[in-house]
C-alpha cells in the first residue's frame, strides 16, 4: 500500500512539473502574440492616418482609389481592435497610447 502511494506521489509530482513547464511556455507565446498584435494596431493606425493625409492633398482630393484604401484600412484597424483584450492584458502603456491615437484621429 505504501509503495503504491509512493508511486502515485512521484507520478503526480512529475505531472505537476510537466504542467508548470507547459503553462510557462504557453504564457511566453501569449506575451509574444500580445506584443505583436499591439504593434500591428499602432502600425495600422499610423497607416490609416497617413492615407487620410495623402487623400486630403489637393492633388489627390476626391480620388476614389485612395478613398477605397482609407475605408479598407479603417476596416482592418477595426478588425485588429477586436483583439484588444489580448494585448491590453500585457501592455497597459500600449492601451493608453492607442487611446491617444484614436482621440487624435477623431480630432482630424
C-alpha positions as CSV (number, residue, x, y, z in Angstrom):
1,X,0.0,0.0,0.0
2,X,2.8,2.4,0.9
3,X,4.6,1.5,-2.3
4,X,1.5,2.3,-4.4
5,X,1.1,5.6,-2.7
6,X,4.7,6.5,-3.2
7,X,4.5,5.7,-6.9
8,X,1.3,7.8,-7.2
9,X,3.1,10.7,-5.4
10,X,6.0,10.5,-7.8
11,X,3.8,10.4,-10.8
12,X,1.7,13.3,-9.5
13,X,4.8,15.4,-8.9
14,X,6.1,14.7,-12.4
15,X,2.8,15.6,-14.0
16,X,2.7,18.8,-12.0
17,X,6.2,19.7,-13.1
18,X,5.2,19.0,-16.7
19,X,2.1,21.1,-16.4
20,X,4.0,24.1,-14.9
21,X,6.5,23.9,-17.8
22,X,3.7,23.8,-20.4
23,X,1.9,26.7,-18.8
24,X,5.1,28.8,-18.7
25,X,5.7,28.0,-22.4
26,X,2.1,29.0,-23.3
27,X,2.3,32.2,-21.4
28,X,5.5,33.2,-23.2
29,X,3.7,32.6,-26.5
30,X,0.8,34.7,-25.4
31,X,3.0,37.6,-24.4
32,X,4.8,37.4,-27.7
33,X,1.5,37.4,-29.6
34,X,0.2,40.2,-27.4
35,X,3.1,42.4,-28.1
36,X,2.9,41.8,-31.9
37,X,-0.8,42.5,-32.1
38,X,-0.3,45.7,-30.2
39,X,2.5,46.8,-32.5
40,X,0.3,45.9,-35.5
41,X,-2.5,48.0,-34.2
42,X,-0.2,51.0,-33.9
43,X,1.2,50.5,-37.4
44,X,-2.3,50.2,-38.9
45,X,-3.4,53.4,-37.1
46,X,-0.4,55.3,-38.5
47,X,-1.0,53.9,-42.0
48,X,-4.7,55.0,-41.9
49,X,-3.7,58.5,-40.7
50,X,-1.0,58.7,-43.5
51,X,-3.6,57.6,-46.1
52,X,-6.0,60.2,-44.9
53,X,-3.4,62.9,-45.0
54,X,-2.5,62.0,-48.6
55,X,-6.1,61.9,-49.6
56,X,-6.5,65.5,-48.3
57,X,-3.8,66.8,-50.5
58,X,-5.1,69.0,-53.3
59,X,-3.6,66.7,-56.0
60,X,-5.4,63.6,-54.7
61,X,-8.5,65.1,-53.1
62,X,-11.6,63.0,-54.1
63,X,-9.6,60.2,-55.6
64,X,-11.8,57.1,-55.4
65,X,-8.9,54.7,-55.2
66,X,-7.5,56.4,-52.1
67,X,-10.9,56.7,-50.7
68,X,-11.3,52.9,-51.0
69,X,-7.9,52.4,-49.4
70,X,-8.9,54.6,-46.5
71,X,-12.1,52.7,-46.0
72,X,-10.3,49.4,-46.2
73,X,-7.6,50.5,-43.7
74,X,-10.3,51.6,-41.2
75,X,-12.0,48.2,-41.5
76,X,-8.6,46.5,-40.8
77,X,-8.0,48.7,-37.8
78,X,-11.5,47.8,-36.5
79,X,-10.8,44.1,-37.0
80,X,-7.5,44.3,-35.2
81,X,-9.2,46.3,-32.4
82,X,-11.3,43.2,-31.8
83,X,-8.2,41.6,-30.4
84,X,-7.5,44.4,-28.0
85,X,-8.4,42.2,-25.0
86,X,-5.4,40.0,-25.7
87,X,-2.7,42.7,-25.9
88,X,-4.2,45.0,-23.4
89,X,-3.7,42.3,-20.7
90,X,0.0,42.6,-21.0
91,X,0.8,46.2,-22.0
92,X,-1.2,48.8,-20.2
93,X,1.0,51.6,-21.7
94,X,0.0,50.4,-25.2
95,X,-3.7,50.8,-24.3
96,X,-3.1,54.4,-23.3
97,X,-1.1,55.0,-26.5
98,X,-3.8,53.6,-28.7
99,X,-6.5,55.6,-26.9
100,X,-4.4,58.7,-27.5
101,X,-4.1,58.0,-31.2
102,X,-7.9,57.4,-31.5
103,X,-8.5,60.8,-29.9
104,X,-6.1,62.4,-32.4
105,X,-7.8,60.6,-35.3
106,X,-11.2,61.8,-34.2
107,X,-10.0,65.4,-33.9
108,X,-8.9,65.2,-37.6
